[in-house]
Amino acid sequence: MMSSILEIIGTLLPLVLMGIISVFVVVRMKKKAAQGALGRKKTKEAQTMLDSLIPLGMIAGVTVSIFIGVFFPGFFLSNIGFGAGIGLLGGYIAYEMYSRKGES
């Protein structure tokens, strides 16, 4: 009985954690869009870089998780989910930092 509960928790934990991160990022970006406070850059290249930071963070997170999955194969599928979620959060943090760069 106890082992099946731990197995269920172990299966649902990545889903819950990445869901929380995803909802946090989406709500924050939606709030910024409603306020008209999304990051804007003067040049087209800088704006394209700013807009690409979140997807690039997710790609980098998945790439790192695949490399980790090679060395720890028991956790391969959950690693991909963790990598995408952590990459989403990292991309959002980079977006916030880069959008403020140049304001001060």
C-alpha positions in Angstrom: 0.0 0.0 0.0 2.7 2.5 1.0 4.9 1.7 -2.0 2.0 2.3 -4.4 1.3 5.7 -2.8 5.0 6.6 -3.2 4.9 5.5 -6.8 1.9 7.7 -7.5 3.6 10.7 -5.8 6.7 10.0 -7.8 4.7 9.9 -11.0 2.7 13.0 -10.3 5.4 15.2 -8.8 7.0 16.3 -12.1 3.6 17.1 -13.5 2.6 19.2 -10.5 5.9 21.1 -10.2 6.1 21.9 -13.9 2.4 22.8 -14.0 3.0 25.3 -11.2 6.0 26.8 -13.0 4.0 27.1 -16.3 1.0 28.7 -14.7 3.3 31.2 -12.9 5.0 32.2 -16.1 1.8 32.5 -18.1 0.0 34.5 -15.4 2.9 36.9 -15.1 3.2 37.4 -18.8 -0.6 37.9 -19.2 -0.5 40.4 -16.4 2.3 42.3 -18.0 0.5 42.3 -21.4 -2.7 43.6 -19.8 -0.7 46.4 -18.2 1.2 47.1 -21.4 4.5 46.5 -19.6 6.0 43.9 -21.8 9.6 44.5 -22.7 10.3 46.6 -25.7 13.7 47.2 -27.4 14.7 49.9 -29.9 16.2 47.7 -32.6 14.5 44.8 -34.3 17.4 42.4 -33.5 17.2 43.2 -29.8 13.4 42.8 -29.8 13.7 39.4 -31.6 16.3 38.3 -29.0 14.0 39.4 -26.2 11.0 37.5 -27.7 13.1 34.4 -28.2 14.5 34.1 -24.7 11.7 32.0 -23.2 11.6 29.4 -26.1 15.4 29.2 -26.1 15.4 28.6 -22.4 13.0 25.7 -22.9 15.1 24.2 -25.7 18.3 24.6 -23.5 16.5 22.9 -20.6 15.3 20.0 -22.6 18.8 19.6 -24.1 20.5 19.6 -20.7 17.8 17.1 -19.4 18.5 14.7 -22.3 22.3 14.8 -21.5 21.5 14.1 -17.9 19.1 11.3 -19.0 22.0 9.6 -20.8 23.9 9.3 -17.5 20.8 8.5 -15.3 18.6 6.5 -17.6 16.0 5.6 -15.0 14.6 9.1 -14.9 14.7 9.9 -18.6 11.0 10.8 -19.2 10.7 12.9 -16.1 14.0 14.6 -16.9 12.5 15.9 -20.1 9.5 17.4 -18.3 11.8 18.9 -15.6 14.1 20.3 -18.2 11.3 22.0 -20.1 9.8 23.5 -17.0 13.1 24.7 -15.5 14.1 26.1 -19.0 10.7 27.9 -19.1 11.4 29.5 -15.7 15.0 30.3 -16.7 13.9 31.8 -20.0 11.4 34.0 -18.2 14.0 35.2 -15.7 16.3 36.0 -18.6 13.4 37.8 -20.4 12.9 39.9 -17.3 16.5 40.7 -16.9 17.1 41.5 -20.6 13.9 43.6 -20.8 15.2 45.8 -17.9 18.7 46.1 -19.3 19.0 49.5 -20.7 16.3 51.1 -18.6 18.6 52.1 -15.8 
